[in-house]
Amino acid sequence: MTRLADQLSALLGDAFAVMELDPALGRVSESDRPDLAPYQCNGALAAAKQAGKPPRAIAEGVKAHLAATAPDLDIEIAGPGFLNITPSAQLYTARARAISADERTGAGQVDAPLKVMIDFGGPNVAKPMHVGHLRSSVIGDSLQRLMRFLGHEVTSDIHLGDWGLQMGQLITELEDEQPDLPYFDASFTGPYPADAPVTIEDLARLYPQASAKGKEDPARQERSRKATAELQAGRAGYRALLRHFINVSIAALKEDFSALGVHFDLWKGESDVNDLIPGLVEDFKARGVAEESEGAWIVRVAREDDKKELAPLILVSSQGSALYATTDLATILDRRESIDPDLILYVVDLGQSDHFEQVFRAAVKAGLASEGGLEHVKFGTVNGSDGKRLRTRAGGTFRLADLIGEARERARARLAEAGLGETLDAGALEDVARKVANAAIKFADLQNYRTTNYIFEMDRFVSFEGKTGPYLLYQAVRIKSLMRKAAGEGLEPGEINISAPEEAALVRRLDGFHGALMRAHDDRAPNHICEHVYGLSQAFSSFYAACPILPEKDEAVRRSRLGLAALTLKQLELGLSLIGIEAPERM
Ligand code: ARG
């Protein structure tokens, strides 16, 4: 499967080689001046010095050679020696047919597949999810889809935050409300009642209650801290409660994530690696990686060339407890023992950069991971129109559930406006609203390079016009309806023949799919996929406007154009699926 630019590079490379110049000079790329020609090669300019000849003379030589050997190319020399290249219709036709015959519509796979773990989502048990967790979920899910598609062996893990002070806060608050529960008895050893003593609503209420009381009353906070320490030390009743809290949270999270179309292979959390911590700490001490400092155990991770000195990682606090970094290190150990990944990606906001740098350096120092085997895939913040981190009107953190609810509400209204309620029943309509809302939220997020902060504008995100998720769905739906209509007239897609410039432009876009996926892969940045599907939709629109399909009289032309439309739809839906977006049949 040779892509057009690569095919052209090979042809031009031969021409340079014949002139006893480096074939790499023949590299062809998409043109900066598509008004002149779709492809260009600047090799003659680069070769001039080496060859001791004026660049124009070299360009003439290349052109003359290609005139004899590559009749499928039209070559123009511009300015001091730029080569402008226009492939023939036959070349486009051959390429379009090859892409159309390929299951993956031209997308290749990585040369060296790895075992990859992706740690993303990361919601905290009992605390509501905020937009930071949304970004992590949307970016991480796209990366897992992409990396799997490109051939890596991927395992995703939600890595729940379930081992911090919030657990002690929940326990003490529940004890105040329901002191008669058996779990609070210090001699509790079971049996463990199967029924959870709380619902997800209880958890959502208990945590802010405890948190508010703790802020006012240091003694109350101390009680939570003590409960957390006892939980970590293994007090049976508290462990049983923890299990209940986690189970109740996971059940609710599974519903939310499944509505969002985000999947995790593993639903593990910080608490799952608790038993590994004592051994890990001992090992760090034995290897001399950890040292004692003011009653705590720390790992020094600063390096000479650090711009800003990195603080030591705290492995065990002076009160003897394990911290966030400790659970992350133990999780690396756990992953190594269970899956042994070549690479772990952490999709977490860039506010945690120092934390991950500390953890990675400590892990390498202790021989838990190799340099380059751990990667922090950072992302920026979602801001309000004031440019500051998004808040609710009341000033609180924006909750994921509210945001999704609002997007659905807008999508429903927009679909009602379009009169879709007349053709679809309520269930089907709600399914379309869900798809439109998810597309709006995901595309709005993913179209920005991940470290770029963006402003949250729901009105713009749900619009059917402009660079939005719903616009892309609308394009896909438009092609689907065209295909249905054609099928109704007994018309099947046929062999593709390219003639119009708009058709050639569409083929160039289709041809760019693989490159876009590889850029997204290499940068861990799904925005490249967004650019591709958006450009593809636009190229399709221009093609569709210039080359009518159903009204076309010539049967072969009609079927060729229909074939091109079917191919576009296939690649568009495939590209969208890699950013977690699903197109409905109608909207
Ligand atoms: N629970 C954390 C938070 O809400 C995110 C977890 C990220 N992953 C990790 N391995 N530390 O900030």
Boltz pocket constraint, residues with backbone or C-beta under 6 A from the ligand:
constraints:
  - pocket:
      binder: B
      contacts: [[A, 119], [A, 121], [A, 122], [A, 123], [A, 124], [A, 158], [A, 159], [A, 160], [A, 161], [A, 328], [A, 346], [A, 347], [A, 348]]
      max_distance: 6.0
